[in-house]
Amino acid sequence: QVQLVESGGGLVQGGGSLRLSCAASIRTFDSYVMGWFRQAPGKEREFVGAINWGGTNTYYVDSVKGRFTISRDNAKNMVYLQMNSLKPEDTAVYYCAATSRATMWETEDVYNYWGQGTQVTVSS
């Protein structure tokens, strides 16, 4: 019923930038909090950031603050993750997720829907 499709991943040199996109097939997209998570090789999936349904509030994990920016376009059912000043430790599969919950954005258990992920590789 609900599909999330990420795109925009790839290989980039350290210090470079990428913008990830997530296309959401959700009837009431503007009522969902949209989150980004990532999973590096051999590590657990971790929260990256989230944006509320109106696009007025964002929340980021400390390691990406000042470098990553989440935005959304509710008219297009799209959410974006702009990544600047990329570091090798940012290398991971990045996932888009959606939840109708308005709290505990950093907790992956509250997200009902997930995309397939897109690979981001940052070289030294």
Sequence and secondary structure as in RCSB ss.txt:
>XXXX:A:sequence
QVQLVESGGGLVQGGGSLRLSCAASIRTFDSYVMGWFRQAPGKEREFVGAINWGGTNTYYVDSVKGRFTISRDNA
KNMVYLQMNSLKPEDTAVYYCAATSRATMWETEDVYNYWGQGTQVTVSS
>XXXX:A:secstr
  EEEEE  EEEETT  EEEEEEEE TTGGGSEEEEEEE TTS  EEEEEE TTSS EEE GGGTTTEEEEEETT
TTEEEEEE S  GGG EEEEEEEES SS TT GGG  EE   EEEEEE 
